[in-house]
Amino acid sequence: MACFKLPTSLCHELESMICRFFWGKRGDNRKIHWVKWLELCKSKTQGGIGFKDLSLFNDALLAKQTWRLLHDKSSLFYLVFNAKFFPDTSIIEAKIPANSSYAWKSIMKGRDVVKRGANGG
């Protein structure tokens, strides 16, 4: 989840499994949902349970990888990706070659999250 962009459909399927586990189900009878899913996703300090929106969490983990590429220039992770994908530029200006790996394309999704945060929106 920290290295690859998960399909949105997979994230929704995992969240619905969490919902079914949390609210339970017996045969054809479903339990009453006393609280909205969005309320349960709030942090514990805000009155929720702290469940994660998996799609947003996946984006945040990918953004963390981009952040590491921006700031930890001595790591093996940086050295390998720099040599392969952006030897003459920074991660922010890096291109996505047609033959690039799914891992690189996923990190570029994280770069978009970092760019949106840097631009204030």
C-alpha positions in Angstrom: 0.0 0.0 0.0 3.0 2.3 0.6 4.6 1.5 -2.8 1.7 1.0 -5.2 -1.5 2.9 -6.0 -4.4 0.7 -5.2 -7.4 0.7 -7.5 -10.3 2.7 -6.0 -12.6 -0.3 -6.4 -10.3 -2.4 -4.3 -10.2 0.3 -1.6 -14.0 0.4 -1.6 -14.2 -3.4 -1.4 -11.9 -3.5 1.6 -13.8 -0.7 3.3 -17.1 -2.6 2.8 -15.5 -5.7 4.4 -14.5 -3.6 7.4 -18.1 -2.3 7.5 -19.6 -5.7 7.4 -17.2 -6.9 10.1 -17.9 -3.8 12.3 -21.6 -3.8 12.0 -22.1 -7.5 11.6 -24.6 -9.5 9.8 -26.5 -12.7 10.6 -27.9 -14.6 7.7 -30.2 -12.2 5.8 -30.6 -9.9 8.9 -28.4 -6.8 9.0 -27.7 -4.8 12.1 -28.7 -1.2 12.4 -26.1 1.4 11.5 -26.3 3.9 14.3 -23.5 6.1 13.0 -22.4 7.1 9.5 -19.2 5.6 8.0 -17.7 9.1 7.8 -18.3 9.7 11.5 -16.4 6.4 12.2 -13.5 7.6 10.1 -12.9 10.6 12.3 -10.1 10.4 14.7 -10.7 9.2 18.2 -10.2 12.7 19.6 -13.0 14.0 17.3 -15.4 11.3 18.5 -14.8 8.7 15.8 -13.1 5.3 15.9 -10.2 6.2 13.6 -11.0 4.1 10.6 -9.1 5.2 7.5 -10.4 6.2 4.1 -8.1 3.7 2.4 -7.9 5.5 -0.9 -6.8 8.7 0.8 -4.5 6.8 3.1 -2.9 5.1 0.1 -2.3 8.5 -1.5 -0.7 9.8 1.7 1.7 6.8 1.8 2.7 7.4 -1.8 3.2 11.1 -1.0 5.5 10.0 1.8 7.7 8.1 -0.7 7.9 11.3 -2.9 8.8 13.3 0.2 11.6 10.8 0.9 12.9 11.2 -2.6 12.8 15.0 -2.1 14.7 15.1 1.2 16.7 11.9 1.8 19.3 12.1 -1.0 21.7 9.6 0.6 19.3 6.7 0.7 19.5 3.7 -1.6 15.9 4.3 -2.5 16.8 7.8 -3.8 20.0 6.7 -5.6 18.2 3.9 -7.5 15.2 5.9 -8.5 17.3 9.0 -9.3 19.6 7.1 -11.6 16.7 5.4 -13.4 13.9 8.0 -13.7 15.2 11.6 -13.0 19.0 11.8 -13.3 19.1 15.3 -14.7 16.2 16.9 -12.8 14.3 16.8 -9.5 11.5 14.5 -8.6 9.1 17.4 -9.0 10.0 17.9 -12.7 10.4 14.2 -13.5 8.6 12.7 -16.4 6.7 9.4 -16.6 8.2 7.3 -19.4 5.9 5.0 -21.3 8.0 1.9 -20.2 8.2 2.9 -16.5 7.3 0.5 -13.7 4.0 0.6 -11.9 6.0 1.5 -8.7 7.3 4.7 -10.5 3.8 5.6 -11.8 2.5 5.1 -8.3 5.1 7.4 -6.8 4.2 10.0 -9.4 0.6 9.9 -8.0 2.1 10.7 -4.7 4.0 13.5 -6.3 0.7 15.0 -7.4 -0.5 14.9 -3.8 2.6 16.7 -2.7 2.2 19.3 -5.4 -1.4 19.9 -4.4 -0.4 20.3 -0.8 2.4 22.8 -1.8 -0.1 24.8 -3.8 -2.5 25.0 -0.9 -5.2 22.9 -2.3 
